[in-house]
Amino acid sequence: MNSLPLLVFIVLIAAMFLMTRSTRKRQQQATQMRNEIQPGNGVRTIGGMYATVKEVNEDTVLLDAGPGVDLLFAKNAIGSILTDDEYNRIVHGVEHDLKSDADVVPDDASSLTETDDEPAEAAAASDDKAVDLGKKDAAADEDTETETDGPAESATAEAKADEEPKKTDGDSDAK
């Protein structure tokens, strides 16, 4: 007797059991959350609407979506109950006071390198020269040199270019 089909059948039954168990657990958590709804809670519906609970009934919830806007929803339509900080941040744009919690690490390093001195004073104190990181067009530089410079200066520029080592494709004379 071949036990392979029996083993496959048992594995499939176990997988189905585990999937239904996790689904049932999620449904129980959602039901418990919906039973804990109280007036004054900020909620998000499954459609993505944010509102404040005004009244809770057996199967329905009356939500205050704005001034003079009361909406009646089924309890099953409530997706989640929000904390007060989260509701105020999303709906009213009110950020929690972060200074009272702890020191905040900056997103960039600019605050770590800032000094109280003016930028000119800071540069003079460090004796560093400003570096121009702008990209220059080589062809434009050559054109300006030949137009503005005399023949003697352009000859010295060509002599300097000849002194620089030329790039090769990897061939070397030293063997």
C-alpha positions as a printed Julia matrix, in Angstrom:
175×3 Matrix{Float64}:
   0.0    0.0     0.0
   1.31   3.42   -1.01
   1.19   5.98    1.84
   2.02   9.04   -0.29
  -1.62   9.93   -1.19
  -2.62   9.54    2.46
   0.22  11.83    3.54
  -0.77  14.51    0.98
  -4.39  14.31    2.15
  -3.38  14.76    5.81
  -1.17  17.78    4.96
  -4.04  19.42    3.02
  -6.47  18.88    5.91
  -3.95  20.39    8.38
  -3.38  23.44    6.12
  -7.14  24.04    5.82
  -7.52  23.75    9.59
  -4.77  26.31   10.23
  -6.2   28.78    7.69
  -9.73  28.6     9.09
  -8.39  28.89   12.63
  -6.51  32.13   11.88
  -9.53  33.56   10.03
 -11.82  32.72   12.93
  -9.38  34.32   15.39
  -9.3   37.57   13.32
 -13.1   37.62   13.18
 -13.32  37.23   16.96
 -10.87  40.1    17.48
 -12.89  42.34   15.12
 -16.13  41.47   16.93
 -14.54  42.2    20.3
 -13.22  45.56   19.0
 -16.67  46.51   17.69
 -18.28  45.6    21.02
 -15.86  47.94   22.83
 -16.94  51.03   20.84
 -18.0   53.89   23.11
 -19.34  57.38   22.4
 -16.48  59.82   21.88
 -14.14  57.3    20.2
 -12.55  58.25   16.91
 -13.11  55.52   14.32
 -12.25  54.68   10.72
 -14.89  52.88    8.67
 -14.04  50.1     6.24
 -14.63  52.66    3.49
 -11.92  54.93    4.91
 -14.1   57.63    6.48
 -12.95  59.11    9.81
 -15.62  60.13   12.32
 -16.43  60.36   16.02
 -18.86  57.92   17.63
 -21.96  59.72   18.86
 -24.23  56.84   19.85
 -23.9   53.04   20.0
 -26.88  50.7    19.5
 -27.2   46.9    19.23
 -26.25  46.6    15.54
 -25.69  50.23   14.5
 -23.45  53.16   15.33
 -24.31  56.85   14.9
 -21.22  58.74   13.72
 -20.52  62.48   13.74
 -18.64  63.14   10.49
 -18.61  66.92   10.8
 -20.67  69.87   11.99
 -24.3   68.89   11.47
 -23.46  65.61    9.68
 -24.65  62.52   11.55
 -24.4   59.16    9.78
 -25.87  55.81   10.77
 -23.57  52.84   10.1
 -23.74  49.13   10.82
 -21.27  48.04   13.49
 -19.67  45.73   10.93
 -18.69  48.79    8.89
 -16.3   50.03   11.6
 -12.77  49.09   10.54
 -10.83  50.27   13.56
 -10.96  52.37   16.7
  -8.27  55.07   16.75
  -6.39  56.5    19.69
  -7.02  60.17   20.47
  -3.54  61.2    19.26
  -3.9   59.27   16.02
  -7.41  60.63   15.34
  -6.32  64.24   16.01
  -3.24  63.82   13.81
  -5.24  62.42   10.88
  -8.43  64.46   11.07
  -7.32  67.79   12.55
  -3.64  67.75   11.59
  -2.59  68.18   15.22
   0.84  66.74   15.96
   1.67  65.37   19.39
   4.17  67.46   21.36
   7.37  65.52   20.73
   9.54  67.65   23.02
   7.87  66.24   26.1
   8.61  62.62   25.15
  12.34  62.54   24.45
  15.12  64.11   22.45
  14.48  63.9    18.75
  17.22  62.84   16.35
  17.32  65.12   13.3
  16.63  63.65    9.86
  19.79  65.15    8.41
  23.22  66.05    9.69
  22.86  69.81    9.15
  22.09  70.47   12.78
  25.2   68.57   13.82
  27.5   70.77   11.76
  25.87  74.14   12.41
  27.73  76.69   14.5
  26.64  79.92   16.09
  29.2   81.84   13.98
  28.33  83.42   10.69
  29.31  81.3     7.65
  32.16  83.7     6.73
  33.53  83.58   10.27
  33.27  79.81   10.33
  35.15  79.53    7.02
  37.86  81.92    8.27
  38.21  79.98   11.5
  38.68  76.67    9.71
  41.14  78.11    7.11
  39.43  76.09    4.38
  38.88  77.43    0.92
  35.47  77.16   -0.67
  35.33  74.36   -3.21
  33.36  74.89   -6.41
  31.57  71.63   -7.14
  29.94  72.92  -10.32
  30.6   70.99  -13.51
  32.29  72.99  -16.21
  32.04  72.26  -19.9
  35.55  71.54  -21.24
  34.7   72.64  -24.77
  33.39  75.98  -23.52
  36.61  76.52  -21.55
  38.77  75.89  -24.62
  36.66  78.27  -26.71
  36.96  81.05  -24.15
  40.72  80.53  -23.85
  41.33  80.84  -27.58
  39.06  83.86  -27.92
  40.36  85.87  -24.97
  43.95  84.71  -24.69
  46.72  85.71  -26.97
  48.77  83.25  -29.04
  51.49  83.04  -26.4
  49.07  82.03  -23.64
  47.33  79.45  -25.82
  50.73  77.95  -26.66
  51.5   77.55  -22.96
  48.12  75.9   -22.43
  48.91  73.41  -25.22
  52.35  72.75  -23.69
  50.72  71.99  -20.33
  48.32  69.59  -22.04
  51.28  67.82  -23.69
  53.02  67.43  -20.31
  50.04  65.61  -18.8
  50.14  61.83  -19.19
  47.92  60.6   -21.96
  45.28  57.99  -21.26
  45.6   54.67  -23.02
  43.45  51.59  -23.3
  45.53  49.69  -20.81
  48.62  49.21  -22.96
  51.83  50.0   -21.17
  55.37  50.31  -22.46
  56.9   48.77  -19.35
  57.21  45.03  -19.8
